[in-house]
């Protein structure tokens, strides 16, 4: 298990940008695929343990980017061109052997029109 803490949420106008961070505890962070979800159920995107591979839900492709810094045990969600429909609580999660086993507490993102 790894403990995850998100930060960086807030209120932004449509068209603006935010960067969410997810700090992980534990020495094995670099072994996990990491993902971002919103409202707990909607998959946003994920990044492989090495950072070489990412994938995103169609609705955020071209606007959101996931990156990670394994030296800092942190994964990021860079969100650009935000839309009101992006408003949600965003969660990061760690995938161990095919299952999302660890979740953060979430951070609220609100996009005003």
C-alpha positions as CSV (number, residue, x, y, z in Angstrom):
1,X,0.0,0.0,0.0
2,X,1.0,3.6,-0.6
3,X,-0.4,6.7,1.0
4,X,-1.5,9.4,-1.5
5,X,-2.2,13.1,-0.8
6,X,-3.5,15.3,-3.6
7,X,-3.2,19.1,-3.7
8,X,-3.5,22.0,-6.1
9,X,-7.3,22.1,-6.6
10,X,-9.2,25.4,-6.7
11,X,-11.4,27.7,-8.6
12,X,-10.5,28.7,-12.1
13,X,-12.3,30.4,-15.0
14,X,-13.1,28.5,-18.1
15,X,-10.1,28.4,-20.4
16,X,-7.7,28.5,-17.5
17,X,-5.2,26.0,-16.2
18,X,-4.4,24.2,-13.0
19,X,-1.8,21.7,-11.9
20,X,-2.7,19.0,-9.4
21,X,-0.1,17.1,-7.5
22,X,-0.2,13.8,-5.8
23,X,2.4,13.1,-3.2
24,X,3.0,9.5,-2.3
25,X,4.6,7.9,0.7
26,X,6.6,4.7,0.5
27,X,9.7,3.6,-1.2
28,X,8.0,1.6,-3.9
29,X,6.2,4.5,-5.6
30,X,8.2,4.1,-8.7
31,X,6.8,0.6,-9.2
32,X,3.2,1.7,-9.5
33,X,1.2,2.8,-12.5
34,X,-0.5,6.0,-11.3
35,X,-3.9,7.2,-12.3
36,X,-6.2,10.2,-12.0
37,X,-10.0,9.9,-11.6
38,X,-12.7,12.4,-11.0
39,X,-15.8,11.8,-8.8
40,X,-14.1,8.5,-8.0
41,X,-15.7,6.7,-10.9
42,X,-14.6,8.5,-14.0
43,X,-11.1,7.5,-15.3
44,X,-9.2,10.6,-16.5
45,X,-5.8,9.2,-17.3
46,X,-2.8,7.1,-16.2
47,X,0.9,7.0,-16.4
48,X,3.2,3.9,-16.4
49,X,5.8,3.4,-13.7
50,X,8.5,4.7,-15.9
51,X,6.6,7.6,-17.2
52,X,7.0,6.5,-20.8
53,X,3.4,5.6,-21.4
54,X,0.3,7.6,-20.7
55,X,-3.4,7.3,-21.7
56,X,-6.4,9.5,-21.3
57,X,-10.1,9.5,-21.6
58,X,-11.2,11.1,-24.9
59,X,-12.8,14.1,-23.2
60,X,-9.4,15.4,-21.9
61,X,-7.1,14.4,-24.7
62,X,-5.0,17.4,-25.9
63,X,-5.9,19.4,-22.7
64,X,-4.6,17.3,-19.8
65,X,-1.2,15.8,-19.3
66,X,0.0,13.5,-16.6
67,X,3.7,13.4,-15.6
68,X,5.6,12.0,-12.7
69,X,8.8,12.6,-10.8
70,X,9.8,9.3,-9.1
71,X,12.6,11.0,-7.3
72,X,10.0,13.2,-5.5
73,X,7.4,10.4,-5.2
74,X,4.9,12.7,-7.0
75,X,2.6,12.5,-9.9
76,X,1.0,15.5,-11.6
77,X,-2.1,16.3,-13.6
78,X,-1.6,19.4,-15.8
79,X,-4.9,20.7,-16.9
80,X,-5.3,23.3,-19.6
81,X,-8.2,24.8,-21.5
82,X,-10.5,23.9,-18.6
83,X,-14.2,23.7,-19.1
84,X,-17.1,23.9,-16.6
85,X,-17.7,20.2,-17.2
86,X,-14.3,19.5,-15.8
87,X,-15.6,20.6,-12.4
88,X,-15.2,17.6,-10.0
89,X,-13.3,16.2,-7.1
90,X,-10.1,14.7,-8.5
91,X,-8.4,11.7,-7.0
92,X,-5.1,10.0,-7.7
93,X,-4.8,6.3,-7.3
94,X,-2.0,3.7,-7.4
95,X,-2.4,0.5,-9.5
96,X,-0.9,-2.7,-8.0
97,X,-1.1,-5.9,-10.1
98,X,-4.0,-4.6,-12.1
99,X,-6.1,-3.1,-9.4
100,X,-6.5,0.5,-8.1
101,X,-5.6,-0.3,-4.5
102,X,-4.7,3.0,-3.0
103,X,-6.6,6.3,-3.3
104,X,-6.0,9.8,-2.1
105,X,-8.6,12.0,-0.3
106,X,-9.4,14.1,-3.4
107,X,-9.0,17.7,-4.3
108,X,-11.8,19.9,-5.6
109,X,-11.6,21.6,-9.0
110,X,-14.2,24.1,-9.9
111,X,-14.3,25.8,-13.3
112,X,-16.6,28.8,-13.7
113,X,-18.1,29.8,-16.9
